Amino acid sequence: MNLLKILVIVINFISISYMLYYLVIAVFAFKKDKVKLKNTIQKKFAVIIPARNEELVIGNLIKSLNSQNYPKDKYDIFILPNNCDDNTEEVAKNNNAQIIDCTNIITKSKGDVLRYAFKTLRNENYDAYLIFDADNIVHPDFIQEMNYTLVSGYRVAQGYRDSKNPSDTWISSSHSLHYIIQNYFMNRARNNINKSCFVNGTGFMISKEYLEENGYNSLTITEDIELNVNCGLNNEQIAFVENAITYDEQPITFDVSWKQRKRWSVGTLQCLKSYWSKIIKDIIKNKNLGSVESIMFLTAPIVQLIGTFNIVLQVVVDFLTYRKINYVSKSILLILYYISNIMLTIGILKINQKQVKNYIKGIILLPVFYLSWVPINVVAIFEKKSTWERIEHTRTVSLDSILAFNYISKNGVKYEE
């Protein structure tokens, strides 16, 4: 029995320490924005869009890219149709995008497609690459904002990942809230204290110079997480560009959400398996804090399960020691915790100048969304064979309708010449 109690204390210490670290970082989200400098230098970008059967949505993405507030001769749009059996390529051509043919290579994941694109374009006159998913819509200032960031010295940067369908279902609403929270309490907070941020899948920039120095050879089904790890190992600081906004289509059903989040968890654990030795060596040899944070991020699914196990273990200890449990007080605490989460979520929406009514479904069921990650992580740990699975995108939304519905005003950010 004493051994069980000691185990509960140890697990509590690990879980609380983990949460406290991220809580301390999150506080800096409320810090005043850094003054951002405008510049007149204009770099040249290659926009890279992997696409697999995306004929329904890719046209609106290209239209939003063609409407950028940036000189048209300073960026080119490349579509990489892979394993398509629809009209994705024809739609792309009709919207004046260029095609990079992938039919002569085996593409099992998005990482394979990106690696081929970088290899194909490496001798072209581009300063950096912008990566999007085919279902995205891009804010008119995206490239301009990334240009400011590139010129200021950052070689890898993540934009603000927003949603184009937050009010569809409770699932799409919960995913949308998840990204708002991640943008604010992880990337914005870290950016405010000059710590490296996180690339999260789409709407990000990577410079040609960085790739020439470090290469690109993704090993897992989550190439974005792998890029974060490699940036940590290379002491490369990732910027968060709050005004470079990408609107992403969120899943509307639980089964699609499960598939997507399982891929994230499996990929995270794949990265842990592939890189843990390099990360530990880097921490010991170079005292690299970036690698410390990488190992914390990659162990997140395991830490969540440890925390869940600890709750179950505590119940077992209470039962075996015949400890009287006050269910009334615990129920009251649970209700207060739920209400406080609702209030915090509404507060975050207000701060981010969002219309609360568009997120009501997610506000109410967000705890259920996060709790459902527990069984996902259990499955991910025991997943033996992992392959990339396509998520079907059907939400055809124009840039104008998104801006009218969910426009983010960033008037609080100051620019100086």
Rosetta blueprint (number, residue, H / E / L):
1 M L
2 N H
3 L H
4 L H
5 K H
6 I H
7 L H
8 V H
9 I H
10 V H
11 I H
12 N H
13 F H
14 I H
15 S H
16 I H
17 S H
18 Y H
19 M H
20 L H
21 Y H
22 Y H
23 L H
24 V H
25 I H
26 A H
27 V H
28 F H
29 A H
30 F H
31 K L
32 K L
33 D L
34 K L
35 V L
36 K E
37 L E
38 K L
39 N L
40 T L
41 I L
42 Q L
43 K L
44 K L
45 F E
46 A E
47 V E
48 I E
49 I E
50 P E
51 A E
52 R L
53 N L
54 E L
55 E L
56 L L
57 V L
58 I H
59 G H
60 N H
61 L H
62 I H
63 K H
64 S H
65 L H
66 N H
67 S L
68 Q L
69 N L
70 Y L
71 P L
72 K H
73 D H
74 K H
75 Y E
76 D E
77 I E
78 F E
79 I E
80 L E
81 P E
82 N L
83 N L
84 C L
85 D L
86 D L
87 N L
88 T H
89 E H
90 E H
91 V H
92 A H
93 K H
94 N H
95 N L
96 N L
97 A L
98 Q E
99 I E
100 I L
101 D L
102 C L
103 T L
104 N L
105 I L
106 I L
107 T L
108 K L
109 S L
110 K H
111 G H
112 D H
113 V H
114 L H
115 R H
116 Y H
117 A H
118 F H
119 K H
120 T H
121 L H
122 R L
123 N L
124 E L
125 N L
126 Y L
127 D L
128 A E
129 Y E
130 L E
131 I E
132 F L
133 D L
134 A L
135 D L
136 N L
137 I E
138 V E
139 H L
140 P L
141 D L
142 F H
143 I H
144 Q H
145 E H
146 M H
147 N H
148 Y H
149 T H
150 L H
151 V H
152 S L
153 G L
154 Y L
155 R L
156 V E
157 A E
158 Q E
159 G E
160 Y E
161 R E
162 D E
163 S E
164 K L
165 N L
166 P L
167 S L
168 D L
169 T L
170 W H
171 I H
172 S H
173 S H
174 S H
175 H H
176 S H
177 L H
178 H H
179 Y H
180 I H
181 I H
182 Q H
183 N H
184 Y H
185 F H
186 M H
187 N H
188 R H
189 A H
190 R H
191 N H
192 N H
193 I L
194 N L
195 K L
196 S L
197 C L
198 F L
199 V L
200 N L
201 G L
202 T L
203 G L
204 F E
205 M E
206 I E
207 S E
208 K H
209 E H
210 Y H
211 L H
212 E H
213 E H
214 N H
215 G L
216 Y L
217 N L
218 S L
219 L L
220 T L
221 I L
222 T L
223 E H
224 D H
225 I H
226 E H
227 L H
228 N H
229 V H
230 N H
231 C H
232 G H
233 L H
234 N L
235 N L
236 E L
237 Q L
238 I E
239 A E
240 F E
241 V E
242 E E
243 N E
244 A E
245 I E
246 T E
247 Y E
248 D E
249 E L
250 Q L
251 P L
252 I L
253 T L
254 F H
255 D H
256 V H
257 S H
258 W H
259 K H
260 Q H
261 R H
262 K H
263 R H
264 W H
265 S H
266 V H
267 G H
268 T H
269 L H
270 Q H
271 C H
272 L H
273 K H
274 S H
275 Y H
276 W H
277 S H
278 K H
279 I H
280 I H
281 K H
282 D H
283 I H
284 I H
285 K H
286 N H
287 K L
288 N L
289 L H
290 G H
291 S H
292 V H
293 E H
294 S H
295 I H
296 M H
297 F H
298 L H
299 T L
300 A H
301 P H
302 I H
303 V H
304 Q H
305 L H
306 I H
307 G H
308 T H
309 F H
310 N H
311 I H
312 V H
313 L H
314 Q H
315 V H
316 V H
317 V H
318 D H
319 F H
320 L H
321 T L
322 Y L
323 R L
324 K L
325 I L
326 N L
327 Y H
328 V H
329 S H
330 K H
331 S H
332 I H
333 L H
334 L H
335 I H
336 L H
337 Y H
338 Y H
339 I H
340 S H
341 N H
342 I H
343 M H
344 L H
345 T H
346 I H
347 G H
348 I H
349 L H
350 K H
351 I H
352 N L
353 Q L
354 K L
355 Q L
356 V H
357 K H
358 N H
359 Y H
360 I H
361 K H
362 G H
363 I H
364 I H
365 L H
366 L H
367 P H
368 V H
369 F H
370 Y H
371 L H
372 S L
373 W H
374 V H
375 P H
376 I H
377 N H
378 V H
379 V H
380 A H
381 I H
382 F H
383 E L
384 K L
385 K L
386 S L
387 T L
388 W L
389 E L
390 R L
391 I L
392 E L
393 H L
394 T L
395 R L
396 T L
397 V L
398 S L
399 L H
400 D H
401 S H
402 I H
403 L H
404 A H
405 F H
406 N H
407 Y L
408 I L
409 S L
410 K L
411 N L
412 G L
413 V L
414 K L
415 Y E
416 E E
417 E L
